Amino acid sequence: MKNQVNETLSYINSRIKSKPEIAIILGTGLSGLVNEISIETEIPYSDIPNFPVSTVESHQGKLIVGSLSGKNIIAMSGRFHYYEGYSMQEITFPIRVMRQLGANILIITNAAGSLNPEFKKGDIMLLTDYINLLGTTPLIGE
């Protein structure tokens, strides 16, 4: 995997100028945040060596580098899911790459349900834990 990460880093570094401080994975419902980013570079996932390609129709499938509120960011517009047939290592590969590019903060967004009747559709929630029923974890390996 280390060789794959290095190959991917080399490609992305050849296409960007700024060093990202924050990585953001835009899940369902927050794709509009792309409109707030001052975009330096957009790279389709299909062009990036070793990157998975999202098969979910509503996910754009682009890596976006730019700035947001004065911070250099790298954003994934669309992500990959275990149910698409990817392994946990493939799903987390972009996160490992973004960390090596310099991102020290990771923000992951998604559409999540709740049993709390006080929460309304579109409310912002901070998840502090989850129950993994998949039988595997992305934390396996190096």
Long-range contacts (C-beta under 8 A, 24 or more apart in sequence): 1-89, 1-93, 1-96, 1-141, 1-142, 2-142, 4-49, 4-50, 4-93, 5-50, 5-93, 5-96, 5-97, 5-100, 7-49, 7-50, 8-48, 8-49, 8-50, 8-51, 8-93, 8-97, 9-97, 9-100, 9-101, 11-48, 11-49, 12-43, 12-48, 12-63, 12-97, 12-101, 13-101, 15-41, 15-43, 15-65, 16-40, 16-41, 16-65, 16-101, 17-41, 18-65, 18-66, 18-67, 18-72, 19-72, 19-101, 19-102, 20-65, 20-72, 20-73, 20-74, 20-98, 20-101, 20-102, 20-103, 21-71, 21-72, 21-73, 21-102, 21-103, 21-104, 21-105, 22-68, 22-71, 22-72, 22-73, 22-74, 22-103, 22-104, 22-105, 22-106, 22-107, 23-73, 23-74, 23-75, 23-76, 23-95, 23-98, 23-99, 23-103, 23-105, 23-106, 23-107, 24-68, 24-73, 24-74, 24-75, 24-76, 24-106, 24-107, 24-108, 24-109, 25-75, 25-76, 25-79, 25-94, 25-95, 25-106, 25-107, 25-108, 25-109, 26-75, 26-76, 26-77, 26-78, 26-79, 26-109, 27-79, 27-108, 27-109, 27-110, 27-111, 28-58, 28-110, 28-111, 29-109, 29-110, 29-111, 29-122, 30-109, 31-58, 31-59, 31-60, 31-77, 31-78, 33-68, 33-75, 34-60, 34-64, 34-75, 34-77, 36-68, 37-64, 37-66, 37-67, 37-68, 37-73, 37-75, 38-66, 38-67, 38-68, 39-64, 39-65, 39-66, 40-65, 40-66, 40-67, 41-65, 41-66, 45-78, 50-93, 51-93, 51-94, 51-97, 52-80, 52-86, 52-90, 52-91, 52-93, 52-94, 53-80, 54-78, 54-79, 54-80, 54-84, 55-84, 56-81, 56-84, 63-94, 73-103, 74-98, 74-101, 74-103, 82-134, 82-136, 88-136, 88-137, 88-138, 88-140, 89-138, 89-140, 89-141, 91-138, 92-138
